[in-house]
Amino acid sequence: MSAPNKAYDPVEVAALAPAAVDRMRADALAAIAAAADLDELKAARLAHAGDRAPITLANAEIGALPPAARAEAGKRVGTARSAIRAALASRQEELAAERDSRVLVEETVDVTLPWDRTPAGARHPVSSIADRLVDVFVGMGYEVAEGPEVEAEWYNFDALNFPPDHPAREMQDTFFVAGPKPAERSGVVLRTHTSPVQIRAMLTRPLPLYVVSPGKCYRSDALDATHSPVFHQIECLAVDEGLTMADLRGAISAFVEAMFGEGLRTRLRPDFFPFTEPSADVSMECHVCRGASTRPGGAPCRVCRSQGWIEIAGCGMVNPRVLVACGIDPDRYSGFAFGLGIERSLMIRHGVTDIRDTLEGDVRFSRAFGVEA
Ligand code: PHE
């Protein structure tokens, strides 16, 4: 720094000469403009506005001027310094904004990335229940037997001892696919029950015979909360020497305990099916009120409508005429059979009030039953 000198002409102090100040200012503005990022701007600030920057040093010279000269020199330097400060501030703002938007882009997390796993579906409860029941009977020595859903009328009705004009053919709301051709005795229907599989099994398998037949059936019912034109049945058939209704009851108990829980009693009441004689309907003790017909506290049991019993299946001893139609000697062999609707059992067991829930294929319904492999 120069010593105080009252005779100084500011213009003659080299650092304060207008051209010098203009150049410092121009250099500073150029460096600020050229700074490509915040680090470069920091370096430019240090070089052109820091303690050792030319303009800062020039500013320090002002104090050495004679008082009369200070104002003018101070104004020149001050203007240059504030121009530099303003340029620094605005470039700082620009570069910070650039950095922020670059960081936003570079560090973006795409929360919309596609899910890279296939969500686990769920087995339909009708399939898992059918499998479970089949397993119970396979465990007792039964074999699985299946038959076509588009079935000859002969298997669905005639061989099961439905006379040709028997109202049951209409009672079962049959979907007729094709009428009998001339000289043929049988038309084609969508099977109305799984009982035709009994006939197929008796005609093709050796005796003794123990089969379980799950499958889809069709009836021309209008779809409502309790009826569906497509549903599933499961049926058991046994043909052996010396079978009696006691064996039938045992098989039914095994079924009911597997499906609804151990220790539930069953009850048979007389009924009629052309293919069984005698025939019965099967009821089980209500699995909710256990036959009491009321809930604890006295409220009526809604599950069995206060009956204490729930009707679940049809059954009987295979009609000897059916055995004969299948070439089996009814004097040597006897058989029993029972069949029931799987959806209906499912609804009873789980309190499903609308059969349509079992048809719509909504995974949220199926998942509630657990994801069984
Ligand atoms: N097939 C009969 C029905 O659909 C049920 C049944 C099966 C009855 C086996 C007796 C024996 O109604």
Boltz pocket constraint, residues with backbone or C-beta under 6 A from the ligand:
constraints:
  - pocket:
      binder: B
      contacts: [[A, 192], [A, 193], [A, 194], [A, 195], [A, 235], [A, 236], [A, 273], [A, 276], [A, 280], [A, 314], [A, 315], [A, 316], [A, 337], [A, 338], [A, 339], [A, 340]]
      max_distance: 6.0
